[in-house]
């Protein structure tokens, strides 16, 4: 895995200086993109620790969160706590 210094540098380069650690509140579908119909990458179980890199608001008002670390993909923000 990446050491803390490399990860901090990568976050700076990508503008991800506000990574937030959260937990999946209930089973969530992990998707390849922010769109609700993007490819399904699998499911994340309740209690899974995740790192939120960014959030976006879709045209329909739903909020999506991009996850990093070993769980790269997107989930609905409402599934996070």
Protein Blocks (a to p, Z undefined) as FASTA:
>chain_A
ZZfklmmmmmmmnopabcccdddfbdcdddfblbfkbccfbdcdehiacddfbdcddfko
pacdddehjlgccddfklpZZ
